Amino acid sequence: MSDAVNVGIDVSKDRLDVAILPHGEVLDVPNNETGHARLVARLASEPTLVRVVLEATGGYERQAAQALFRAGLPVVIVNPRQARDYARAIGRIAKTDRLDALTLAEFARAVKPALRQPDTPAQRLLASLVGRRRQIISMIGGERQRLSGATTDFVRQDLMASITSLKARLANVEAEILVTIELDPTWKARMSILTSVPGVGKITAVALLAELPELGTLTGKEAAALTGLAPMNRDSGRMRGKRRIHGGRARARKALYMAALTASRYNPTLRDFYQRLISAGKPVKVALTACMRKLLLILNALLKHHSTWQAPQPDSA
């Protein structure tokens, strides 16, 4: 549609800069409930609105996105790298909040990224708890780093007490995560399926439930692309470059990496697959990445068919 309306929103902690195409209108609203209400009222008046694009900006976009979702507006949350790559592709070097909003609107119109389904309250709760767990782990890592450089007994003791306290808080958050999953029949069933696969522990399963809630509703190619595990061609003319993975949801990919390390030793299917690749001369990193992708496809298929892992039967003599 030539009159289709695409919107780009540049998100900061305190403000939303909004560009509306093809009108060329640019406005800004506070990044709070009052601003979200103004934004929804303005966009709801566009009968041919097809896409509202926001960047993932460390959580500052969540409340605005939820307000748009609740109003039934078509929302897309994109990786900031995609928008930067698009800006470079069109030769836009200058950077301001308003220009970034305009770039996102143009990106929406040209690329037509897939719309995102709104998170359920259960998904938001789990994502919040998993995010808090990640923050505490980061704080523990920071305190340990400072402990290694401490030069006085008082500072060492204070840092050790801080680490002990943070570990207790981490245990509380992890317990709350498991209780949250146990009390939700859907989460509980999905958790049971994921952890039935050798190599996938509770921490990996929780990370995948929070970071990749679409798992089980995707094709294999879609799942690989969403996690950045689909090899990208790097060919030009007669040159055939190395295939590399790129983009996708880094946190889900990290969880799969840790699971693949274990599965390549203890999961019979993944172990044999890994050994075949190593025997064929593949580098360890390449073999592990292939195991991550295979593990992802297995998990996606099990969730799709609501079935648990079945160990392969040994060949009969």
N, C-alpha and C positions, 0 to 999 in steps of 0.2 A: 504494500500500500504506500503510495507516494506521500500520503498525509499521516502515516504512522508516526506516533510520538515516542521518542526514546529519551530517557533521562539518565544523566550521570550525576552521582553525588560524591563529592570529595569529603571525606570524614576526618575530623580532628576531634580532640577531646571535648572542646567547648562549642564547636560550630559545624554546621553542614553547609557546604557550598553546592548549589544545585544548578545544573544546566539542562534546559529543556529544548530539544530539537524536534521539528524544524523551526520552531518559533524564534530560536536564538535568545530566549529569555534566560537570564542568570539571576539567581537570588540566593540569599543566605538566611538560615534560621538557626536558633540555638539548638545544640544537641542535648535537648532535654524534653520532657513530656509536652511542654507548651510548643516548642519548636516542631516536634513530631506531629502534633495535631495540626499545626498550620501547614506543614508539608503534605500530610495526607489530604487535607481539604483542597489544597491546590491541585494535586495530581489526580484526585478522584473526579475532578471536573473535566478531565481529558477523555473523551469517549474512545479515542483511537490509541490510547496508551498501550504499548506492547512490551516495554522492558524498562525496568529501573535498575541501574547497575551501581553497586557499591563495591569498594575494595575491602578485603579483610584487613583490618588495621588493629590487630591485637585486642579486639573486643569492643572498641569504641563504636563499632558499627552495629552491634547486636540489638540494642534497644530500638534504634531507628528501623532496622530491618524487621523486627517483630511488630512494630506499629504498622508498617506497610503491609506485612503479611496479614495482620488482623483485619485490615481494611480490604483485603482481597486483591491487592495490587500485585502485578507480575514482577517479582524480585529476582535479581541475580547477584550473587556475591562472588567476586573474582579474585584470583591471586594478583597482588600488586605487580608482579613481574609481567603478567600478560599486558597490563595497561602500559607499563614502561616500554615494553617491546613494541607495542602498537605506536606509541608516541615517537619512538625513534624511527619506526618504519615510515611515518608520514613527515619526518623531518622536523618535528616539534621539539626544540631544545629548551626553550624558555619554560620556566616552571613557576606557576603561582597556584593558589588554591582554586581560583576560578578557571584557569586554563586546564588544570587537572580534571575538574568537573566536566568541562567541555570535551576533553579527550575521552573521558569515560562515556559520554553520550554518543560521541562519534564512533567509539569502539562498539557500543551496543548496536548502533545502526548498521555498521559495516560487517561485524563478525557474527552478530545474532547469537550470543552465548545462550546455552540452555538455561531455562528457568529452574529455580530451586524450590523444592517443596518446603513449607514452613516446618520448623522443629516442633515436635510435640512437647508438652510440659515435662514429660519423663525424660526426653532427650536433653532438654535444657538443664534439668536437675543433674543428670549424670555428667554432662559436659562441664558443668560448674564444679562438681566434686573432683573430676579428673584434672581439671585445670588447677584447682587448689592443691591437689597432690603434687602436680608438676612444680608449682611455685615453692612448696616446702622442700622438695628434693633439691631445687636450685639453691635455696637458702642454706641447706645442710652442706652442699658442695662449697658454697662461698665461705662458710664458717670453717670448714676443714682446711681450705686453702689458707685462710688467715692463721689458723692454728699452726700450720707448718712454718710460718714466718714469725711466730710469737717469740719474744725475747725475754719476757718476765713471767714469773710464776703466777702472778695475779691474772695477767691477761690470758695465759694458758688455761687456768682454772675457769675463768669466766667463759672462755670459748667452749671448753668442754661441757660446762653446764648448759650453755646455749644449744649445743648439738644434742645433748641428752633431752632437753625440752622439745626441740624440734622433732626428734625421733618419736617422742610420745605423741606429739600432734599428728605426725605422719601416720602412726598406727591408728589413731582415732579416725582420721579421714578415710583410710583404707577400710576400716571396719564399717564406716557409714556407707561407703560405696557398695560393699558386699551386702549389707542389709537392704539398701535401695534396690539392688538387683533381685535379691531374694523375695522382696515383697511385690515385685512386678512380674506377673506370669509370663509376659512376652520376653522381658529381659532374661528371666530365669531360664526359659527354654532355649533362647539363643546362646546364653552362656554355657549351658550344658552341651550344646552341639559343638561350639568352638573348642571347649576344653577336652572334648572326647578325642581330639586329634593329638597324637603324641608330638610334643614340642611346643604346644600352645598351652601356656599356663594361665592362671587367673588374671595376672597383670596384663598380659598380651591381649587376652579376650576383652577385658574392660576397655583397654585403649582402642581396640577395633570397634567395640559397640559405641563408644563416644565419638571417635573421629571418623568412622566410616559407617554410619547408620544405614546407608543404602545397600550394604553388603547383603546379598541374597536376592536382590531385585534386579541385578545387573547382568548383562552378558559378560563373558570372560574378558572380551576386549575392553568393554566399558570399565570393568573393575580395575584392569591393569592400567588403563589410561588415567583413571581417577586417582590412583596412588602413585602415578609416575613410574610405573614398572613396564610400560610398553616401550620396547626399543625403538628409537627414532633413527631413520635413515639419514646418512650424511654423504650423499652421492652427488657428483657433479661431472657431467660428461662421462669420460671413461674411468674416472676416479671413483673408487668404492671405499668410503670411509668406514670407520668403526661405528657400529650401532651403539647408541648410548641412551640411558634413561634420563628423563628430564621433567622437572616440574612435579605436579601432583601434590598430594597431601603428605607433607614430610613427616608428621607425627605418626600417621598410620604406617608409613613406610618404615620408620624406625622400629615400631613394634613388630612388624613383620621380619625385619632384619634379626632382631634378638631371637624371635621364634625359629627362624631358619637356621641360626647357629646351632640351636639345640636339636632341631628336627633332622639336620644333616648328619647327626650322630645316632639318634635314637628312634627316629621314625623310619621303618623299613622302606617305605616307598621313596621318601626324600633322601635317605641315606644311599640307596642304590643309584638314584638319579644323580646325586652329587658325585659319587665315586666314578660313574661313567663319564661325567664331564671332565673330572680331573684326569682320568686315564686317557681321555682324548686330547689332553694338552691344554685345556682351558685354564686360565688364571683363576686363583681362588676367589677373587672378587667377582669375576664373571659367573663362576659356578654358584656362588652364594646368591647372587642377584637372580639367577635362573630358578634357584630353589625358592626364593621369596615369591616369585611370580607363580610358580607351580603350587605353592602352599596357599596363596591367595585364591587361585582358581578352585582348589579343593574346598576351601572354606566357603566360598561363594556358592558352589554347587550343593554342599551339604545344607546350608541355610535355605537355599531355594527349594530343596526337596524335603526339608524338615527331617533330615536323617542324620544319624551319628556316624562316626568313623567306624569302618569295618576293616580290620587288618587283612592284608592280602593273604590268600591261602597259598601254602607252599605247593610247588608243582608235585603232582603225584608221579611216582616212579613207574 
